Amino acid sequence: MTSTAVVTGGARGLGREIVAALLEAGHQTVLSGRDKDALDATAAALDPGGERTLTVPCDIRSEADVADLTAAALDRFGRIDVLVNNSGIAGPTALLWETDPAQWREVLETNVIGTFLCCRAVLPVMVRQGSGSVVTVGSMTGKRPLHGRTGYATSKTALVGLTRTLAAEAGPHGVRVNLVSPGPLDGDRIRRVFAAQAESRGITAAQAEAEMVSDSPLGRLVPPADVASAVVFLAGPASASITGEDLNVSAGIVTY
């Protein structure tokens, strides 16, 4: 029986890498996100025949959208074996007392409540099946300070607690729940973070990057493909006895 995976935020960046890795590993894959054109372009590039992919526009902050995503996946493939909670936003870079409350709420609503809504919609499917794997993409910033990023850090720390408790609740039903905590991913998004860090701290973007990399025993940023490989591992049978874990993929910057 072919496994079916649902990936939120599957059109670009790390999400695209995860979709590519899941397809390579043999999973049928449902790509979701807010940009239908980007989703379709990614699916066409990775699965030209369209036989193993489905694109579903979805704002994970919307309970109705998430319900529609779940229904569409079941209608096309008949089951959901893997849920990858990858959608998330970086939010503002500012001191907490200078942060717009609306921006703070947006980060929590996307990164935490959105993840909750996806789990809430898909877990009953997995429970009925008696099997499944939920993999959520967190961040090392959920476990170490990053100047001006209290909203983002708060949201990613919350995912640690969600993962551990949900693993305990879902485990008796044959469902595993794990978290992947990436370090700084090489790409455009981290460059924007370095630029924002530079502006808020009065340093250069190159200095912000050098500080981050200096904390890594490997002395480098993290290739997105490495995180995608970790997601595929936790999604599949090779990790059958692993649940409630928080796997760091941070080039050694975080080891706890």
N, C-alpha and C positions, 0 to 999 in steps of 0.2 A: 504494500500500500504506500503510495507516494505521500510524503509529508507536505503539509501546507503551512506556510509562514505568512504572517501579517506584519508589515514593517511600517511604522508611522515615520513621517519625515523621510520618505524613501526616494525623493527625487534628486537630491543633490548631496554633495559633500560626503560625510560619513554614512549617511543613509544609503546613498548610491553604492558605496563600497560594500555595505552590509547586504544589500539586495544582490549584487554581483556574486558575493561569496556564497550566499544561500543557494542561488541558482546553480553555481558551480558544484555545490555539495549535493544537489539533486532535489532541492525543495521547490515545489510550486510556490510562487510568491505574490502576495497582494501588496501593492505599493499605495500608500496613502499620503496625503499632504494637501495643502491649500491651493497649490498651483497645478491645475489639471494639465496644462500644456507641458510643464516640466516633467510631470509624472509620465505622460505619454511618450515624451522624447526619451526618457531614461529606459522605459520598458521596451521601446522600439530598438534602442541601441543594444540592450542586453538580451532581448528575446525577440529577434526580428519576426518570427512566425506568430508570436503572440499566444502560443499554446500553453505556456507555463506561467504567464503573468496576468494580472488584472490590476487596473488602476482605478482608484476610488477617491475622489476629492473628499477631504474631511478636515474639519477644524476640531481638534481633539478637546477643545474647551466646550464643545456643544454635545450634550447628551444625545440629541437626535442624530447628529452626524455620526457619532460613534456607533449608535445602534444600526444606522444604515450601512456603515462599513462592515460590521459583523455579519449582517444579513447578506450583503453582497458577496462576501467571502464564502459563506455557506452555500449560497445559491450557485456559485460557480464551481467550487471545489468540494463541497459536501462536508468539510471538516476544517478545524483549525488546530494545528498541532503546536505551533510556535507563535508567540506574540513578542515582537521586539518593540519596546517602547523607546523609540529614538527621538521623537519630536521634542524640541526644546528651544528656548531662546536664551540669549546671553543677558539681556536686560541692561540697565544703565551702569555706567562706571561713575560713581559719586560717593562721597561720604554719606553715611546713613541719614544724618540729620539734614542733608541737602537733597535727598532723593524724593522725587515726586511719588506720592502714595499710589497714584494710578499706575505708574511704571512698576512699582513693587508688586502690586496686585496682579499685574499682567504676567510677571515672571512666575509667581506662585500658581496662578490659574493655568498656565500652560504646562509648566514643568512638573507640578505636583497633582493638581486636580485633573489635568488632562490624562496623566498616567493612571490615576485612580479610575477615571471613567472608562478607559480602555480595558483595564483589568476587570472592572465590574461587569463589562459587557461580554468579555471573552471567557472569563473563568467558568461560568455555567456550562458553556460548550465543552470545555476541557473536562470538567467534573463529570458530565454525562458520558464522555468518551472513556473516562478513567485514566487519562494520560494527557500530558501537555508540558510545555516548557515556556515560562515567561522570562524574558531577558530584558532588563531595563538598562539604559545607558545613563550612568550618573556622571561623576567627575571627581577628580582628585581634590577639587576645590570644596567638595563636601567634607573634607577631612583636614584641610590646612588653610591658613588665611591667604586671601588675595586682596590686596588693597582696593577699596572702593567697590567691592563686589558682594556686599552683604546679602542682597536679594538673591543673587545666583547661588551663593554658598548655602544660604538657608534652604533653598529649594532642593539642592543636591544632597544636603545632609538628611532632609526629610525622606528621600528615596531609600536611604540605608535602613531606616526604621520600617518603612513600608515593605521593603523586600524581606527583611527578617521575619516580620510578623505574618505577612502573607504566605511565606514558605511554611510556617507552622500551621496555618489554617488550611492550606491547599494540599500539603503533603499526604494526609490520609486518603486523599482522593486520587493519588497518583500523579499530581501536578507539581513540578519543580519551579522554583522562583529564585532567580539570581540577578545580581547587579554587576555591571562592568564599569569600572571607574577609570576613564582615560586620563592621561596627562595631556600636555599641550600638543594638539594635533597639528602637524605640519600642513599649512594651507592658508587660504585667504582669511578665514575667520580668526585664527590666532593672530594674524598680522593686524587685524582691526583691534583686537584686544590689546596688543602691545602699543598700538598708537594711542588708544584711550588711556592706558596706564601712563604713558609718557606725558600726555597732556595733564592728567590729574596730579602727577607727582613732580612735574617740572624736570623730567629727564628725557632722553631721546628714546625712540622706539628700539633702536639697536641696544641700548643699555637695558631696557626692560626685557628684551629677549635674552641677552647675555646672562642676566640674573636668573631667569627661569632655567636656562640650559645648564648653568653652573651647579644647580642642585641635582642634576642627573648624573649618576655614576657612568652612564653611557655617553654623556655629553651631547645629547641631541634631542630634537623634538620627536614625537611619536608618529610614524606613518599610519594613516587611517586604515590601511589594509591590515595592520597588526591588530587593531581593535576589532575589525570585521572578523578576523580569524577567531578571536576569543568569543565573539557572539555565536559563531557557527559551532564552536566546541560546546558551549553551554546549551545550545539549542538541540544538540544531537545525542545519540546513545552513548557516545564516549564519556559523557559526564553524567551517566545515569544515577550515580550515587552522590551527586553534588547538588545541594539546595541550601538556600539561605546565605549564600556566600557573596562576598564583595571582592571581585577580582580586579586588582590594579593592573592597568596597562599604561604605565607612566614613565617608562624608561628609568625606573628606579627612584623617581622623585618622591613617591609615596610607597611605603612598604607595610602599611598597617590598615 
